Amino acid sequence: MKTLMIATALAGVLAMPALAQDANKDAGAAAGMVGGATAGAVVGGPIGAGVGAVVGGALGGALTPPPPEVVTYVEQQPAPATVVVQERIIVGQPIPSAVVLTPVPENPRYAYAVVNDQRVIVEPQSGTVVQILN
């Protein structure tokens, strides 16, 4: 019975990234929890998933979402050429180094790019994705 409960919990945790990516694109803490839980499950099983969720949630929650004027600016700019990468672009994770960022002139704390046909707002100093726009 205990094995069945652990397996069910693990399956739920592993299924969460697909759901969380659509429902929580703007939620750094949620994205951090999902990413941390997934990585923790791979490394440490169910216990690792729990620890990874807590650590990932704390780190993801530390992200500062861009102010509305930055989002509006990025949405209104002509789309630069899209960059295609194999890696998943995830809020709270670094953007691949191959992606060239365009700074937001009015707010140098943010930059953007179009990756896999999605506009992505990034914190340029760390390269961390802070928001994905549709």
PABA-31076 format. One line per field, with one value per atom (N, C-alpha, C): residue number from 1; residue in three letters; atom name; x, y, z. Coordinates in steps of 0.1 Angstrom, whole numbers. Each point is the difference from the previous one (the first is absolute). Example, Ala and Ser with C-alpha at 12.3 -4.5 7.8 and 13.67 -1.06 7.14 Angstrom:
nr: c(1_1_1_2_2_2)
rest: c(ala_ala_ala_ser_ser_ser)
atom: c(N_CA_C_N_CA_C)
X: c(132_-9_9_-4_9_-8)
Y: c(-57_12_12_11_11_11)
Z: c(78_0_0_-7_0_8)
REM end
This chain:
nr: c(1_1_1_2_2_2_3_3_3_4_4_4_5_5_5_6_6_6_7_7_7_8_8_8_9_9_9_10_10_10_11_11_11_12_12_12_13_13_13_14_14_14_15_15_15_16_16_16_17_17_17_18_18_18_19_19_19_20_20_20_21_21_21_22_22_22_23_23_23_24_24_24_25_25_25_26_26_26_27_27_27_28_28_28_29_29_29_30_30_30_31_31_31_32_32_32_33_33_33_34_34_34_35_35_35_36_36_36_37_37_37_38_38_38_39_39_39_40_40_40_41_41_41_42_42_42_43_43_43_44_44_44_45_45_45_46_46_46_47_47_47_48_48_48_49_49_49_50_50_50_51_51_51_52_52_52_53_53_53_54_54_54_55_55_55_56_56_56_57_57_57_58_58_58_59_59_59_60_60_60_61_61_61_62_62_62_63_63_63_64_64_64_65_65_65_66_66_66_67_67_67_68_68_68_69_69_69_70_70_70_71_71_71_72_72_72_73_73_73_74_74_74_75_75_75_76_76_76_77_77_77_78_78_78_79_79_79_80_80_80_81_81_81_82_82_82_83_83_83_84_84_84_85_85_85_86_86_86_87_87_87_88_88_88_89_89_89_90_90_90_91_91_91_92_92_92_93_93_93_94_94_94_95_95_95_96_96_96_97_97_97_98_98_98_99_99_99_100_100_100_101_101_101_102_102_102_103_103_103_104_104_104_105_105_105_106_106_106_107_107_107_108_108_108_109_109_109_110_110_110_111_111_111_112_112_112_113_113_113_114_114_114_115_115_115_116_116_116_117_117_117_118_118_118_119_119_119_120_120_120_121_121_121_122_122_122_123_123_123_124_124_124_125_125_125_126_126_126_127_127_127_128_128_128_129_129_129_130_130_130_131_131_131_132_132_132_133_133_133_134_134_134)
rest: c(met_met_met_lys_lys_lys_thr_thr_thr_leu_leu_leu_met_met_met_ile_ile_ile_ala_ala_ala_thr_thr_thr_ala_ala_ala_leu_leu_leu_ala_ala_ala_gly_gly_gly_val_val_val_leu_leu_leu_ala_ala_ala_met_met_met_pro_pro_pro_ala_ala_ala_leu_leu_leu_ala_ala_ala_gln_gln_gln_asp_asp_asp_ala_ala_ala_asn_asn_asn_lys_lys_lys_asp_asp_asp_ala_ala_ala_gly_gly_gly_ala_ala_ala_ala_ala_ala_ala_ala_ala_gly_gly_gly_met_met_met_val_val_val_gly_gly_gly_gly_gly_gly_ala_ala_ala_thr_thr_thr_ala_ala_ala_gly_gly_gly_ala_ala_ala_val_val_val_val_val_val_gly_gly_gly_gly_gly_gly_pro_pro_pro_ile_ile_ile_gly_gly_gly_ala_ala_ala_gly_gly_gly_val_val_val_gly_gly_gly_ala_ala_ala_val_val_val_val_val_val_gly_gly_gly_gly_gly_gly_ala_ala_ala_leu_leu_leu_gly_gly_gly_gly_gly_gly_ala_ala_ala_leu_leu_leu_thr_thr_thr_pro_pro_pro_pro_pro_pro_pro_pro_pro_pro_pro_pro_glu_glu_glu_val_val_val_val_val_val_thr_thr_thr_tyr_tyr_tyr_val_val_val_glu_glu_glu_gln_gln_gln_gln_gln_gln_pro_pro_pro_ala_ala_ala_pro_pro_pro_ala_ala_ala_thr_thr_thr_val_val_val_val_val_val_val_val_val_gln_gln_gln_glu_glu_glu_arg_arg_arg_ile_ile_ile_ile_ile_ile_val_val_val_gly_gly_gly_gln_gln_gln_pro_pro_pro_ile_ile_ile_pro_pro_pro_ser_ser_ser_ala_ala_ala_val_val_val_val_val_val_leu_leu_leu_thr_thr_thr_pro_pro_pro_val_val_val_pro_pro_pro_glu_glu_glu_asn_asn_asn_pro_pro_pro_arg_arg_arg_tyr_tyr_tyr_ala_ala_ala_tyr_tyr_tyr_ala_ala_ala_val_val_val_val_val_val_asn_asn_asn_asp_asp_asp_gln_gln_gln_arg_arg_arg_val_val_val_ile_ile_ile_val_val_val_glu_glu_glu_pro_pro_pro_gln_gln_gln_ser_ser_ser_gly_gly_gly_thr_thr_thr_val_val_val_val_val_val_gln_gln_gln_ile_ile_ile_leu_leu_leu_asn_asn_asn)
atom: c(N_CA_C_N_CA_C_N_CA_C_N_CA_C_N_CA_C_N_CA_C_N_CA_C_N_CA_C_N_CA_C_N_CA_C_N_CA_C_N_CA_C_N_CA_C_N_CA_C_N_CA_C_N_CA_C_N_CA_C_N_CA_C_N_CA_C_N_CA_C_N_CA_C_N_CA_C_N_CA_C_N_CA_C_N_CA_C_N_CA_C_N_CA_C_N_CA_C_N_CA_C_N_CA_C_N_CA_C_N_CA_C_N_CA_C_N_CA_C_N_CA_C_N_CA_C_N_CA_C_N_CA_C_N_CA_C_N_CA_C_N_CA_C_N_CA_C_N_CA_C_N_CA_C_N_CA_C_N_CA_C_N_CA_C_N_CA_C_N_CA_C_N_CA_C_N_CA_C_N_CA_C_N_CA_C_N_CA_C_N_CA_C_N_CA_C_N_CA_C_N_CA_C_N_CA_C_N_CA_C_N_CA_C_N_CA_C_N_CA_C_N_CA_C_N_CA_C_N_CA_C_N_CA_C_N_CA_C_N_CA_C_N_CA_C_N_CA_C_N_CA_C_N_CA_C_N_CA_C_N_CA_C_N_CA_C_N_CA_C_N_CA_C_N_CA_C_N_CA_C_N_CA_C_N_CA_C_N_CA_C_N_CA_C_N_CA_C_N_CA_C_N_CA_C_N_CA_C_N_CA_C_N_CA_C_N_CA_C_N_CA_C_N_CA_C_N_CA_C_N_CA_C_N_CA_C_N_CA_C_N_CA_C_N_CA_C_N_CA_C_N_CA_C_N_CA_C_N_CA_C_N_CA_C_N_CA_C_N_CA_C_N_CA_C_N_CA_C_N_CA_C_N_CA_C_N_CA_C_N_CA_C_N_CA_C_N_CA_C_N_CA_C_N_CA_C_N_CA_C_N_CA_C_N_CA_C_N_CA_C_N_CA_C_N_CA_C_N_CA_C_N_CA_C_N_CA_C_N_CA_C_N_CA_C_N_CA_C_N_CA_C_N_CA_C_N_CA_C_N_CA_C_N_CA_C_N_CA_C)
X: c(8_-8_9_10_9_7_4_6_-9_-13_-10_-2_0_-2_12_12_12_0_-3_0_-11_-12_-10_4_6_5_11_9_11_-6_-10_-6_-7_-6_-6_10_11_10_7_2_6_-10_-13_-9_-2_4_-3_7_12_6_-8_-7_-8_-12_-6_-11_5_11_4_6_6_5_-11_-12_-11_-7_-2_-8_8_13_7_12_-1_11_6_-9_4_4_-2_2_14_9_14_1_-8_1_-5_-12_-5_9_5_10_12_5_11_-3_-12_-4_0_-6_-2_14_8_13_9_-1_8_-5_-13_-6_4_-1_4_15_8_15_2_-6_2_-5_-11_-5_9_6_10_12_5_12_-3_-10_-2_-13_-8_-13_-10_-10_-11_5_10_5_7_8_6_-10_-11_-11_-5_-2_-5_10_13_10_2_0_2_-11_-13_-11_2_4_2_11_11_12_-4_-5_-4_-10_-10_-10_6_9_7_8_7_8_-9_-10_-9_-8_-4_-7_8_13_9_0_-5_0_-9_4_-8_-7_-13_-7_2_0_2_-12_3_-12_-8_-13_-9_6_7_5_11_8_9_-7_-10_-8_-6_-6_-6_10_12_11_4_2_4_-11_-12_-11_-2_4_-3_12_12_11_-1_5_1_8_-5_7_13_11_13_-1_10_0_-1_-8_-1_12_4_11_-7_5_-5_10_-4_8_-7_8_-6_-4_6_-3_-14_-6_-13_3_-7_1_-9_5_-8_3_-11_1_8_10_9_13_1_12_8_13_7_-3_0_-2_13_-1_12_9_13_10_0_-6_0_-10_-9_-11_6_-2_5_-12_3_-11_0_-12_-1_-4_8_-4_-13_-6_-12_6_-1_7_-5_-13_-5_3_3_3_11_12_12_0_-9_-1_-6_-5_-6_4_0_3_-10_0_-10_6_-6_3_-12_0_-10_6_-4_5_-11_2_-10_-13_0_-13_-7_7_-6_9_-6_7_3_13_5_7_-5_7_10_12_11_7_5_8_14_6_12_13_1_12_2_-11_1_-5_-7_-5_-13_-6_-11_-13_-8_-13_-10_-6_-9_-15_-2_-13_0_-10_-2_-13_0_-12_-5_-13_-5_-3)
Y: c(-12_12_13_-1_12_2_-10_1_6_-4_5_15_4_14_9_-6_8_0_-11_0_10_1_9_15_2_14_4_-9_3_2_-8_2_14_4_13_11_-1_10_1_-11_0_5_-1_5_15_6_14_10_-3_10_4_-9_3_9_-3_8_13_1_12_9_-5_9_8_-6_8_9_-5_7_10_-2_9_6_4_6_12_8_12_-2_-12_-2_-7_9_-5_-11_1_-10_-13_0_-12_-7_8_-6_-5_7_-5_-13_-1_-12_-12_2_-11_-4_9_-3_-7_5_-6_-14_-2_-13_-10_4_-9_-4_10_-3_-9_4_-8_-14_-2_-14_-8_6_-8_-4_9_-2_-8_3_-6_-7_-3_-6_9_-6_7_10_-3_9_11_-3_11_9_-5_9_10_-5_10_10_-4_10_9_-5_8_11_-4_9_12_-3_10_10_-5_8_8_-7_6_11_-2_10_12_-2_12_8_-7_7_7_-7_6_11_0_11_12_-1_12_8_-5_8_12_10_12_1_-1_1_14_0_13_9_13_9_0_5_-1_8_11_8_-8_-9_-8_-10_-7_-9_6_12_7_3_5_4_-13_-11_-12_-5_1_-5_9_13_9_1_-5_1_-9_4_-10_-12_-11_-13_-1_-1_-4_-14_-4_-14_-9_-11_-9_-9_-4_-10_-13_-11_-13_-7_-5_-8_-13_-10_-13_0_8_1_6_-4_6_13_10_13_1_1_-1_13_5_12_-5_9_-3_-8_-4_-7_9_-2_8_-3_11_-2_-5_-8_-6_12_-3_11_4_-8_3_11_3_10_14_8_14_8_8_8_14_6_14_7_10_7_9_1_9_14_10_13_7_0_7_-7_-13_-7_-10_3_-9_-12_-1_-13_-11_3_-11_1_-12_-1_-10_-1_-10_-7_-10_-7_-8_-4_-9_-14_-10_-13_-10_-8_-10_6_12_8_5_1_6_12_11_11_-3_2_-4_12_4_11_-7_6_-6_11_-4_8_-2_11_-2_-3_4_-2_-15_-7_-14_-9_6_-8_-8_4_-8_5_-9_3_4_12_4_0_0_-2_-4_-8_-5_6_7_6_-9_-1_-7_10)
Z: c(0_0_0_8_1_-13_-7_-13_-10_0_-9_2_13_3_-5_2_-5_-15_-6_-15_-5_6_-4_2_11_3_-10_-3_-10_-14_-4_-13_-1_11_1_-1_7_-1_-14_-6_-13_-11_2_-9_1_12_2_-9_-5_-9_-12_-6_-12_4_12_4_5_8_5_-10_-11_-11_-6_-2_-6_11_11_10_8_1_9_-6_-13_-7_8_6_7_15_5_14_2_4_3_10_11_10_-4_-7_-5_-10_-9_-10_7_10_7_8_6_7_-10_-11_-10_-5_-4_-5_11_12_11_4_-1_4_-11_-12_-11_1_1_2_12_11_12_-1_-7_-2_-8_-10_-8_8_8_8_12_8_13_2_-10_1_7_6_6_11_8_10_-7_-10_-8_-6_-5_-6_10_13_10_3_2_3_-12_-12_-12_-2_4_-1_9_13_9_-4_-4_-4_-13_-9_-13_2_9_3_6_9_6_-10_-8_-10_-11_-4_-10_5_13_6_1_-1_2_-13_-11_-13_1_-5_-1_-13_-1_-13_-6_-13_-6_2_1_1_-13_1_-11_-12_2_-11_-8_7_-7_-9_6_-8_-12_2_-12_-10_4_-9_-9_7_-7_-9_4_-9_-12_1_-11_-10_4_-9_-12_-11_-12_4_-3_4_-6_8_-7_-5_-7_-5_11_-1_10_0_12_2_4_-6_3_8_12_8_4_4_4_14_9_14_2_10_4_7_-4_7_12_12_12_8_6_9_12_4_11_-4_-12_-5_-9_-2_-9_-15_-8_-14_-6_-11_-6_-5_2_-3_-15_-9_-14_-4_10_-3_3_-10_1_5_11_6_-5_-1_-3_13_4_12_-1_11_1_4_-9_2_13_2_12_13_0_12_-2_2_-3_9_10_7_-8_-11_-9_-14_-6_-15_-5_-13_-6_-12_-5_-12_-4_-13_-5_-1_8_0_-3_-10_-4_-2_-6_-3_12_11_12_5_3_6_15_3_13_6_13_7_10_0_7_9_11_8_-5_-7_-8_8_12_8_3_3_3_-11_-10_-11_4_11_5_-7_-5_-6_11_-1_10_-5_-13_-5_-15_-3_-14_-5_-11_-6_-11_-2_-11_-12)
REM end
